[in-house]
Amino acid sequence: MGAKFAADKSIVAVIGHLCSSATLAAMPMYVRAGLPAISPTSTNVTIGKVGKGWFFRNVYRDDFQGKFLARYVKKSLGLNKVAIFYENNDYAIGLKEAFTGEAKVQGLTVTGAEAYMTKTTDFAPQLTKLLKDKPDAIFLCGYYQEGALIAGQARKLGFEKGILFGADGIDNADYIKIAGKAADNTFMTVPFLAEAAGSEAQDFIERFKAQAGRDVDWMSANAYDCLGILAEVIGKASADRQKIRDGLAAYNSPENGYKGVTGLTYFDNLGDCQKAAFVKMVKDGKFVPAEQLTE
């Protein structure tokens, strides 16, 4: 798909990709073709370097998110021992490494770490190993599909009341649908939380629910702002790849940033941005803001 986009001259910019692995694979093609990309969801640390000035994102990086989680688990949840169960992909490995590094700083013990492959359905062997050390919490370091299955199987293996937590990859309504009651007591970081959004975002939140029939999630909000940013850039310049890239790069300070529903977006020289993180949790089968939204 990346090669097709790069070769099609009628495509002047890309919003995406959804996951970090896809973005990392596509960016060298976009760089060679001079095609700018802005991702609402790809958080791997290395993408900005691979993008060589043609990549931008309006979401925080995994190193920020991983460190944030370690501090939150230690300081806000008051936990001491964590097991890490991570998916073997760029997104989860980056999160795991950042979390592990900050855990040492915070005096948080990582009792064990086990990997799994995408689309795995039986997690009992790795969970049995991880639960032997009686962790206070399990870090669901991956996406919601496998995370939900892990939650259900962990509860059946005796982790009934233990805390589960993850990053933004867990934030999806299907996590609760798949895991059922096992999803309760799961915490997760998100870059956008409707309850913490400013008044300027409320109209968007209401319109989204009316049209989509569900509450807005952070991915949708970020994608909406990506489209708004591109529309503004093209309106000021033109539908030219180089001029769009230059226009995106011009959002380089708070004064020059884009004010959208997810807050202020501006980029550094790698196309990365600084955004706040919030925490939500699953309680009684529903997503709700955590008592303490930040660490």
C-alpha positions as CSV (number, residue, x, y, z in Angstrom):
1,M,0.0,0.0,0.0
2,G,2.8,2.4,0.8
3,A,4.4,1.9,-2.6
4,K,1.1,2.5,-4.3
5,F,0.5,5.8,-2.4
6,A,4.1,7.0,-3.1
7,A,3.7,6.3,-6.9
8,D,0.3,7.9,-7.2
9,K,1.0,11.6,-7.9
10,S,-2.6,12.5,-7.2
11,I,-2.0,11.6,-3.5
12,V,-0.3,14.7,-1.9
13,A,-0.3,13.5,1.7
14,V,-1.0,10.5,3.9
15,I,-2.9,10.4,7.2
16,G,-1.4,7.3,8.8
17,H,-0.5,4.7,9.2
18,L,-2.4,3.3,12.1
19,C,0.3,1.2,13.7
20,S,4.0,1.9,14.1
21,S,5.2,-1.2,12.2
22,A,3.2,-0.2,9.1
23,T,4.5,3.4,9.4
24,L,8.1,2.3,9.7
25,A,7.7,0.1,6.7
26,A,6.2,2.8,4.6
27,M,8.3,5.9,5.5
28,P,11.4,5.0,3.4
29,M,9.1,4.9,0.3
30,Y,7.5,8.2,1.2
31,V,10.9,9.8,1.8
32,R,12.1,8.7,-1.6
33,A,8.9,9.9,-3.3
34,G,8.7,13.2,-1.3
35,L,5.3,12.3,0.2
36,P,4.5,13.8,3.6
37,A,2.7,11.7,6.2
38,I,1.0,12.6,9.4
39,S,0.0,9.9,11.8
40,P,-2.6,10.2,14.6
41,T,-1.6,6.9,16.2
42,S,2.0,5.7,15.5
43,T,4.0,6.1,18.6
44,N,7.3,4.2,18.1
45,V,10.3,6.3,19.0
46,T,12.3,5.8,15.8
47,I,9.8,6.8,13.2
48,G,10.8,10.5,13.2
49,K,14.4,9.6,12.3
50,V,13.3,7.2,9.6
51,G,11.0,9.9,8.2
52,K,13.8,12.4,7.5
53,G,11.6,15.4,7.7
54,W,8.6,13.9,5.8
55,F,6.9,12.4,8.9
56,F,4.8,14.1,11.5
57,R,2.5,12.9,14.3
58,N,0.1,14.5,16.7
59,V,0.5,11.8,19.3
60,Y,3.1,11.3,22.0
61,R,6.0,8.8,21.6
62,D,6.3,5.4,23.3
63,D,9.2,6.5,25.5
64,F,7.1,9.2,27.0
65,Q,4.1,6.9,27.4
66,G,6.2,4.0,28.9
67,K,7.9,6.3,31.5
68,F,4.5,7.9,32.3
69,L,3.0,4.4,33.0
70,A,5.9,3.4,35.3
71,R,5.5,6.6,37.4
72,Y,1.7,6.3,37.5
73,V,1.8,2.6,38.6
74,K,4.3,3.4,41.4
75,K,3.1,6.8,42.6
76,S,-0.6,6.9,41.8
77,L,-1.6,3.2,42.2
78,G,1.0,2.5,44.9
79,L,2.2,-0.8,43.4
80,N,5.6,-2.4,43.8
81,K,5.7,-5.5,41.6
82,V,4.8,-5.7,37.9
83,A,4.9,-8.4,35.3
84,I,5.2,-7.4,31.6
85,F,3.4,-9.4,28.9
86,Y,4.4,-7.8,25.6
87,E,3.5,-8.3,21.9
88,N,6.6,-8.9,19.7
89,N,6.2,-5.8,17.5
90,D,7.8,-2.3,17.3
91,Y,5.1,-0.6,19.3
92,A,5.1,-3.0,22.3
93,I,8.9,-3.4,22.4
94,G,9.4,0.3,22.5
95,L,6.8,0.6,25.4
96,K,8.4,-2.2,27.3
97,E,11.9,-0.8,27.1
98,A,10.8,2.7,28.2
99,F,8.7,1.3,31.1
100,T,11.5,-1.0,32.3
101,G,14.0,1.8,32.3
102,E,11.8,4.1,34.3
103,A,10.7,1.3,36.6
104,K,14.3,1.1,37.8
105,V,14.3,4.8,38.5
106,Q,11.1,4.6,40.5
107,G,12.1,1.5,42.5
108,L,9.4,-0.6,40.8
109,T,10.2,-4.3,40.5
110,V,9.6,-6.0,37.2
111,T,9.1,-9.6,38.3
112,G,9.2,-11.0,34.7
113,A,8.6,-10.3,31.1
114,E,7.2,-12.7,28.5
115,A,6.6,-12.1,24.7
116,Y,3.7,-13.3,22.5
117,M,3.0,-13.2,18.8
118,T,0.1,-11.3,17.2
119,K,-3.1,-13.4,16.8
120,T,-2.0,-15.8,19.6
121,T,-5.1,-17.1,21.5
122,D,-3.6,-19.3,24.2
123,F,-1.5,-17.4,26.7
124,A,-1.7,-19.9,29.6
125,P,2.0,-21.0,29.4
126,Q,3.4,-17.5,29.7
127,L,0.8,-16.3,32.2
128,T,1.6,-19.3,34.5
129,K,5.3,-18.2,34.5
130,L,4.5,-14.6,35.2
131,L,2.0,-15.3,38.0
132,K,4.4,-17.5,39.9
133,D,6.1,-14.4,41.2
134,K,2.8,-12.9,42.5
135,P,2.9,-9.5,40.7
136,D,0.7,-6.7,41.9
137,A,-0.2,-5.9,38.3
138,I,0.3,-7.2,34.7
139,F,1.3,-4.7,32.0
140,L,-0.7,-5.6,28.9
141,C,1.9,-4.3,26.5
142,G,0.2,-4.5,23.1
143,Y,-3.2,-4.1,21.5
144,Y,-6.7,-4.7,22.8
145,Q,-7.5,-7.9,20.8
146,E,-4.9,-10.0,22.5
147,G,-5.0,-7.9,25.7
148,A,-8.7,-8.9,26.2
149,L,-7.9,-12.5,25.9
150,I,-5.0,-12.2,28.3
151,A,-7.2,-10.5,30.8
152,G,-9.8,-13.3,30.7
153,Q,-7.2,-16.0,30.9
154,A,-5.3,-14.3,33.8
155,R,-8.5,-14.0,35.8
156,K,-9.1,-17.8,35.3
157,L,-5.6,-18.5,36.5
158,G,-6.1,-16.8,39.8
159,F,-5.4,-13.2,39.1
160,E,-9.1,-12.3,39.9
161,K,-8.6,-9.0,41.6
162,G,-5.2,-8.0,40.4
163,I,-4.7,-4.8,38.4
164,L,-4.2,-4.9,34.7
165,F,-2.9,-1.9,32.8
166,G,-1.8,-1.0,29.3
167,A,-1.1,1.9,27.0
168,D,-3.3,3.5,24.3
169,G,-3.4,0.2,22.3
170,I,-5.8,-1.2,24.9
171,D,-8.2,1.7,24.5
172,N,-11.0,0.2,22.4
173,A,-14.6,-0.7,23.1
174,D,-13.9,-4.2,21.9
175,Y,-11.5,-4.8,24.8
176,I,-14.5,-4.8,27.1
177,K,-16.7,-6.7,24.7
178,I,-14.1,-9.5,24.4
179,A,-12.9,-9.6,28.0
180,G,-16.3,-9.2,29.7
181,K,-16.1,-8.9,33.5
182,A,-12.4,-9.7,33.3
183,A,-11.7,-6.2,31.9
184,D,-12.7,-4.5,35.2
185,N,-9.8,-2.9,37.0
186,T,-7.8,-2.3,33.8
187,F,-6.1,1.1,33.6
188,M,-4.7,2.6,30.4
189,T,-3.0,5.8,29.2
190,V,-4.7,7.8,26.4
191,P,-3.7,11.1,24.7
192,F,-7.2,12.3,24.6
193,L,-10.0,12.0,27.1
194,A,-13.4,13.5,26.4
195,E,-14.0,14.3,30.1
196,A,-10.8,16.3,30.3
197,A,-11.2,18.0,26.9
198,G,-11.7,21.7,26.6
199,S,-14.9,23.4,25.8
200,E,-13.9,23.8,22.1
201,A,-13.9,20.0,21.8
202,Q,-17.4,19.4,23.2
203,D,-19.2,20.2,19.9
204,F,-17.0,17.6,18.1
205,I,-17.6,15.0,20.8
206,E,-21.4,15.5,20.5
207,R,-21.4,15.4,16.7
208,F,-19.2,12.3,16.6
209,K,-21.5,10.4,18.9
210,A,-24.5,11.4,16.9
211,Q,-23.0,10.3,13.6
212,A,-21.0,7.3,14.8
213,G,-23.4,6.0,17.4
214,R,-20.6,5.6,20.0
215,D,-18.4,7.7,22.2
216,V,-15.4,9.3,20.6
217,D,-12.1,7.5,21.2
218,W,-8.6,9.1,21.1
219,M,-7.7,7.6,17.7
220,S,-10.7,9.3,16.1
221,A,-10.1,12.6,17.8
222,N,-6.4,12.6,16.7
223,A,-7.4,11.6,13.2
224,Y,-9.9,14.5,13.0
225,D,-7.1,16.9,14.0
226,C,-4.7,15.4,11.4
227,L,-7.3,16.1,8.7
228,G,-7.8,19.6,10.1
229,I,-4.1,20.3,10.1
230,L,-3.7,19.1,6.5
231,A,-6.7,21.1,5.4
232,E,-5.3,24.3,7.0
233,V,-1.9,23.7,5.4
234,I,-3.3,23.0,1.9
235,G,-5.5,26.1,2.2
236,K,-2.5,28.3,3.0
237,A,-0.2,26.7,0.4
238,S,-1.4,24.4,-2.3
239,A,-1.9,20.7,-3.0
240,D,1.9,20.2,-3.6
241,R,3.8,17.6,-1.7
242,Q,6.8,19.7,-0.9
243,K,4.8,22.8,0.1
244,I,2.6,20.6,2.3
245,R,5.7,19.2,4.0
246,D,7.1,22.7,4.5
247,G,3.7,23.9,5.9
248,L,3.6,21.1,8.4
249,A,7.1,21.8,9.5
250,A,6.1,25.4,10.1
251,Y,4.0,24.3,13.0
252,N,7.2,24.4,15.1
253,S,6.3,26.2,18.3
254,P,3.4,26.9,20.7
255,E,2.9,30.2,19.0
256,N,2.7,28.6,15.5
257,G,0.8,25.5,16.7
258,Y,-2.6,24.1,15.5
259,K,-5.4,24.4,18.0
260,G,-7.6,21.4,17.6
261,V,-10.0,19.2,19.6
262,T,-7.0,17.4,21.1
263,G,-5.3,20.5,22.2
264,L,-2.3,22.4,20.8
265,T,-0.2,20.5,18.2
266,Y,3.3,21.6,17.1
267,F,6.3,19.6,15.9
268,D,10.0,19.4,16.6
269,N,12.6,18.8,13.8
270,L,11.7,15.0,13.8
271,G,8.0,15.7,13.4
272,D,7.3,14.6,17.0
273,C,4.9,16.5,19.3
274,Q,4.5,17.0,23.0
275,K,1.1,16.1,24.3
276,A,-0.3,15.3,27.7
277,A,-1.3,11.8,28.8
278,F,-4.4,10.9,30.7
279,V,-5.6,7.7,32.4
280,K,-8.9,5.9,32.1
281,M,-10.0,2.6,33.5
282,V,-12.7,-0.1,33.2
283,K,-15.2,-0.1,36.0
284,D,-18.4,-2.1,36.0
285,G,-18.0,-2.9,32.3
286,K,-17.5,0.7,31.2
287,F,-14.6,3.1,30.5
288,V,-14.4,5.9,33.1
289,P,-11.8,8.5,33.9
290,A,-9.4,7.2,36.6
291,E,-9.6,9.0,39.9
292,Q,-6.2,10.5,39.2
293,L,-6.0,11.5,35.6
294,T,-2.2,12.2,35.5
295,E,0.7,10.9,37.5
